Amino acid sequence: MRSCGYSFDRQEGEEWSFKRHLSNQDYPRFHAYVHQEEDALVVNLHLDQKKPSYGTNHAHSGEYDGSLVLDECERIKLFHR
């Protein structure tokens, strides 16, 4: 993930979290959860549009599909072939 511009965020058990900012601001950013299954890396990718606003509402401004996310998936694949 680092080779395609992502920085390590944290590890939770066997899963690693990486992020890639789209500007010099914290948001928007791509956020990837990565784990290994046998010989393959599994990447769960979404686009965070803004900081999560938790409290009584568990609002998360994440986009899990759409052209930006699909294009980023293809870009990541180019680095890992």
Secondary structure, DSSP 4 states (H G I P E B T S, - for coil): -GGGT-EEEEEETTEEEEEEESSSSS-SEEEEEEEEETTEEEEEEEEE-S--B-SSS-B--EE-SSHHHHHHHHHHHHHT-
